[in-house]
Amino acid sequence: MSAGTLYDKVWDLHRVAELPGGSTQLFIGLHLIHEVTSPQAFAALRDLGLSVRHPERTVATVDHIVPTTSQARPFADPLAEEMLATLEANCAEHGITLHGLGSGRQGIVHVIAPELGLTQPGMTVACGDSHTSTHGAFGAIAFGIGTSQVRDVLASQSLAMAKLKVRRIWVDGRLQSGVYAKDLVLHIIRTLGVKGGVGYAYEFAGPAIEALSMEERMTLCNMAIEGGARCGYVNPDQVTFDYLRGRPEAPAGEDWDRAVAWWRSLASDAAAEFDDEARFDAAAIAPTVTWGITPGQGIGVDETVPTPEELDPDERPLAGEAYRYMDLRPGVPIAGTPVDVCFIGSCTNGRLSDLQAAAAVAQGRQVAPGIRAFVVPGSEQVAAAAEAEGLHEVFRSAGFEWRQPGCSMCLAMNPDRLEGRQISASSSNRNFKGRQGSASGRTLLMSPAMVAAAAVAGHVVDVRLLLAEPGATGSCIDSAPAASAAGAGR
């Protein structure tokens, strides 16, 4: 078993007791809730006559069901309105902080917790959402949980869990221009498989990881779950500390200095032992696009849809299903595949640097005729920062719609949905059948810059070709502060 890793250290610090059957009662330092998976959990507490054990350790927001065109109350969808009203009532009853619409702090749960400084190194984080692994970017151990576990954390501030093995994902080199963290993680999932991480925590490490901004690290950890890993994390370093310094919920003054010293001590030891290791070369990775119906069915934009003969025998049945559903022929280049809808947003890629990268492609260009393209900031703070830089005007001038914060078309629990057999270029995290709102709709996952490139071309295209055109600079706002633009152009 692993030893001396950040995962081992954080696990040991939060162990409450060993339970019959071999699982561990693990204390949860930060519990994040939203309107979809919490109502039944609160109802269960009432049925059991229980209260919330540590309301100060639970923070709520609304994201999945909110419309992104008009957020005026009551919502047009009565079920969405009921879900939000229920969350508001539950938070008020139990004294839980809720970052609601118009508060200036509302947004996708995995965007607002980091930007507020709630997520910190050494924490255990839980949320009733698959992509809670996002928070591992800070050197936290973060788990997505189900509704019954949301109930358990509300009632006891702990979870019963089995300890995971740890695989180190070592990435040498540096990503090329026009290649982003989204491409890196899609390449890793393509290589290791969507079930390759089952039973593991992923530690992302190496020179290429150290070179990533915090927002890029969040993208990487966000999709660890899509590779089967229960969580993914990056060791805290100066990049982490620089991001957290001065945020509303981060330590301050002498507490800050003590916190940083402790956070540094949590990083995996030089002699740490891992259960497994996989190595990658960042420089060899191209912009990556999914062609199938799982995040593992991805290829470089300069490749062709694989033929059955190129795949392992056990992959061929799913590939056959994907060929039929996606209506893509084996051996055909993925570049040139037409798209109908282009979506930039989600907890994977709805942060400021994501919007900067996409706007750099959109600037001075126009969305192709017949293409519906829209941009959904991940939070009210992201929207305000983007508008302060003029990104909304760049997008609007190019023919994109500029929307209000929310999960939007990532999972389509709101009005933003594909229709019929439409095909989407999406910066979100899942390309499952029906994921974006239509039972027959099709999704191609890619980076925000690649989505913007598809929007102006009308089909899948290598964003590096657009960035190499005369006059293209790779930056749409020359005066953008270096700190906020750090993740925009790898």
N, C-alpha and C positions, 0 to 999 in steps of 0.2 A: 504493500500500500504506500501511497504518497507520504512524504514527511518533509516538514520545513517549508511547505508552500503557503502562500497567502490563504488559500482555501483551508488548509489544516489549522492555521493560526486562528482565523476568524471562527471556524467551527468550534474549536476548543473554548474560545472566549465566550461563546453563546450557548454552550451545552448546559442544560439544566439538570437532566437526569437521563439514565439509560432505561429504556422501557422494555417490558416483556416482548419477546419476539425479535429483539435486536435493533429496533429503531431508537432514535434519540429525540428527547424533548428539547427543541431548539428555541431559544428566546429570539423574538423578532424585534429589532430596534426601530424599524420604520414600516408602518403599514399604510399603503396607499389604496384608496377606494374610489370607485366611480359609480355611475348610475345603473350599470347593467348587471353586475354580479353581486351587488350589496343588498338589494331589497329582501331577497329570500333569507340572507344571513341575519339581517336585523329582525325579521319576522321569527326566525328560529330562536333568537335570544329572548324575545317576548314570550314565546311558548314555554321556554325553559325557566322563565323568571330571572334571567341573568342581565347584567349591565355590561357596558364596555369597560374592560379592566383598566386600560391606560388610554383614555381618549386623547391625551396630549401626544401620543405616539402615532395617532392616526390622522391622515390628511386626505381630504376629498376634493375632487373636481368633477366637472361634467365634460364629456368629450365624444363618446361613441354615437349618441343619438342626436346631437345638436345639428340643426341645419346650418349651412355655410353661406347661404344667400341672405336671408333675413332671420335674425335671432330674437325678434320681438316676441314677447309672451302675450297670450299663450301660443305655443307652437301650433302650426296647422295640423300636425299629426297628434291626435289625442293621446296615443300610447306614449309617445316621446314626452309630452307634457306631464303625463302621470308619473313617468319614471323620474323626471327631474324634480317634480314636487315631492315625491317620496324620498328622494335623497336629501332634499332640503329639510324635510320634517325629521328624518332620522338623525341628521347631523345636529339640528337644533335640540332635539330631545337628549342626545348623549354628549353634548358639548364638544363636538368635533369641528375642527376648522374646515370650512368649505370655501374653495376658491371658485366662485360662481361667475356667470356671465356678467361682463361689465366691471368686474372687480379689478381689472388690470393684471390679474394673475391666473386667469382661467386658460385652459388649454389641454392638450393631450397629456395624460398623467405622466408619461415617461419623458415629456419635454419640460413640464413645469417643475417637477421635483428637483432635477439637476440645476435648472436656471435659478431657482430660489435658494440653492445651497442646502436643501433638505438631505440630499443624497451625499454621503461622505464616506471616505475610506474606512474600512473595518466594520461597517454596518452589516447587519442582515436586513434585507428588504423583501417584503412580500406584497403582492397585489393580485387581485383576481383578474389577471390578464396575462396571456402567454408571453408577451414581450417585455416582461419585468426584468429579464436578463440584461436589458439596456443599462441598468444602474451598475452593473459590474465594471463598466468603464472607469469607475472611480476607485476600484479596489474594494468594492463591496461584494457580498455574496447575495444575489438577488434571484428570487424564485417566483414564477407564475404559479398561482394556486386556484383551485376550484371553489365554488360557492360554499361547500361545507367547511372547507379550510378557512375561508374568510370568516365564517362564524366562529371557528376555533380561535383564530387570532384575536378577533374582537373580544371574545370571552376570557381568554387566558394569556394573550400576548405571546403565544408560543405555538409551535407546530411539531407534530410527530413526523420525523423524516429519517430515512436511511442515508448514511454518508456515501457520497459519490467517490469514484476514482477521479484522478486528475490527469488530463492529457495536455501537454504543452504544445501549442501551435506556434512554431518558431518561424518567423518571416524575415529573411535576409533582404538586403538591398533597399530600394526605394521605388515607389510607384511612379510610372511615367506620367508626363503631362497628359491630362485628359482621362486618366485612370484614377478612380476614387475608392474610398473604403467600401462602398457598395459592390464594386467590381471584385475587390479582394475577397469579401466574405462569400459572394456568389461562387467564386472560383474555389474557395476552400470547401464549400458545401458540395459543389460538383465533384470534387476529388474524393472527399471522404464519405459522401453520401448523406441522405437525409436521416438515416438511422445510425450513421457512424458514431455519433456522440452519445448514444443511449447508455446511461449508467455513468456518464462522465460530467465533470466540470471542465471547461476549456480555459486554459491560461494562454492568452495571446501575448507573445513576447518576441523580442528580436529587434534589430535596427529599424525595420520598416514600421513596426508598431510604435516604437519610441518616437518616430518622426511624425506620427499622426496627431492632429489636434484633438481636443477633448470631444468635439462634436463628431469627428470621424470615428473615434473610439466607441462612441455611443452607437453609431451605425453598426459597427463590427459586432459588438456584444448583443445588440438588439436581435440579430439574426442567428445567434448561437443556437437558439431553440429550434430554428429551421434545419439545423444539422443534427438534431436529436439530442444535443447537450441540454441538461437541465439548467445550467447557467454558464456564463462566460465572463471572464474578467481580465483586466489589465492592472499590473502592479502600479500603485500610486507613485508619481514622480513630480518633478517641478512643473510639468505641464498641468498636472492635476491641481497642484496647489495654486498656481497662477489663475486657473479658472475659478476656483472656489473663493479666493481672497475677496472680501468685500461684499459677498452675496448676503441677502437679508438673513438667512438662517445659519450662516457659517459662523464659526467662532470668531471672536474679535479680541484685539489687544493682547494681553499676556496669554489668554486662553488660546489664541491663534498659534502662538509660538509653541505652546505645549502640545497642541493638537498635531501640528506638522511633525514635531519630533516623534510623536507616537505613530502617526501615519507612516513615516519612513520605516519604522521598525517592523511594520506588517508585511512589507514586500517579501516575496519568496527569497529564501536564503540562497547564496551562491552555490551551496552544496545540496540544495533541495532535491528530493527524489520524486520522480514522476512515475505514474503507472504506464505512461506511453508518451511518445513524441511524434509529431508530424512536422516536416520542414517544407517551406515554400520559398520561391524566389520572386519577390515583388516585381522586379524589372521585367519578368517574363509574362506578366499578366496583362491582357488586353481588356478594353471595355467589354463587359460581359452581359449577355441577354439570355433570359430563359426562353426556351422554345416549347416547353411541355406543360405539365400540370402539377409539378412539384418544383420547389426552389432548387433542387439538385439537378434538374434537367436544364442546364445552362451551357452556353458555349461563348467563345469569343466572337465579337461582332464580325470578324474577318473569317469565321468558320462556316461550315455548312451543317445543316440539321443532320445528326448522325444517322447512318443506316443501321439496320438491325445487326448486320455483320460486324459493325464496329463496337457494338455493345456486348457486355458480359451476358451470357445466356439468361441469368436470372433477372436482368433489367429489361429484356425484350418484351414481355407481356405488357408492362406498364408503358413502354415506349409505343407499342402498337395502339394502346388506348389513347395516348397523347397525340399520335399522328392523326387519328380519326377526329378527336375532339377539337384540336387546334386547326385542322385542315391544312397541315403542312406536310410537304413531301420530303422523305429522306433524301439526303444528298443535295438539297437546294440551299443556296446561301441564305442566312438569316437576314443579312443586309438586303434592303429592298422590300421586306415584308410590309404591306400597307397597314396603317393604323387608322382608327376612327376617333379615338378619345385619348388625350394625353393628360395625365394626372401627376402633379408635383405636390407632395405633402406626405403625411403619415408620421408615426412615431419613429420610423426608420430614417426618413429624409425630409423632415419638415422644419429644420432649424435654419438659423440665419445663413450659415455658410452654404447649406444646400441651395437656398434661394439665390445667393450670390453666384454660385457656380452655374445655375440654370439661366440667370439673367445675363451672364456674360455671353452665353450662346444666343439668347433671344435678342440682345441689343442690336438694333439696326437691321433686323430681319422681320419677316412676317409669317404668322401661322399660315400653313398651306390651306387653300380653299377646301371647304368641307370638313375640316378638322375642328373638333371641339377641344379646347385646351384650357385648363384652369390650374391655379396655384392656390393652395390652402396652407397658410402659416400654421405652425404647430402650437402656437400659443398667442395670447394677446401681447405678450412682451416681444415675441418674435415679429409679430405684425408691426408693432410700433417701431422697432429697430429697423426693419426693412423699409418702412415708409419714410423714416428719417433719412435713409440713404437714397431714397427715390426709386427703390426697386419696383414698387407697385406701378410706377409710371412707365418703367422700362417694359414690364410685362404687358400692361394695357396698350402701350403704343405698338407692341408686336402682335396684338390680337388675342392675348390670353385674358381670361377672367381672373380677377383678384378677389378672393373670397375671404370670409371670416373664419377664425380658428375652429378646428374640430378634426375628428378622424376622417370624415368625408368618405371618399370612395374606396379607402383601404378595405373596409368590410361592408360598406353600404347599409348600415343600420340607420340610415337617414336618407334624404331625397337624392343624394348623389349616387347614381347607379348607371351601369351599362344597360343597354337595351338590346334585346334579341342577340344576334350573332356579332355584335360590335367587338372589335379587338382594341385593347387598351395598352398603351405604353405607360407603365406605372412605376413610380418610385417607391411603392409600398413593399410589403414583405412576403406576401403569399399570392400564388397564382393558381390556387385550387379551382376546380370546377365550381362555377357559381359564386366565387368569392366576392366579386365586385357587383353583385346585385342582380345579374341575369343568369338564369339556369343554363344558358348556352353561351354566355359572354366569355371572351378569351382575354387573358392577361399575359403581357410580356413584361417581366421585371427588369429594371435597369436603373442606372444612376439618374439623379435629377438632370444633370447636364445632357445625358443621352435622351431623356424624355423631351427636353427642350429641342434637341436636334431633330428628333422624330417629328415634333410638332411643326417645325418650319419646313421639313423635307416632305412630310406626308407619309413617311415610311421609315423603317429602321435604317439608321445611317451611322457611320463611325464619327463620333463627335470630334475626334482628332482632326478630321478633314476640315471641319468648320473652323476649329480653333487655329488651323494653319493657314486659313485664307488671308490674303492681304488686308491689313487693317484690323484683324482680330488680335486682341490683346490678352484674352483670358480673364480680364477683369472689367466689369461693367461700371464700376464706380471708382474712379482713380483716387478719390480722396477718402475711401473707406479706411477706417482705423485698422492698423495691422493686426491687432488682437482679434477683431471680429472677422477679418478676412482670412485668418490663418488656415482655415480648412477648405478654402474655396478652390484651390487650383492644383491638386496633385493628380 
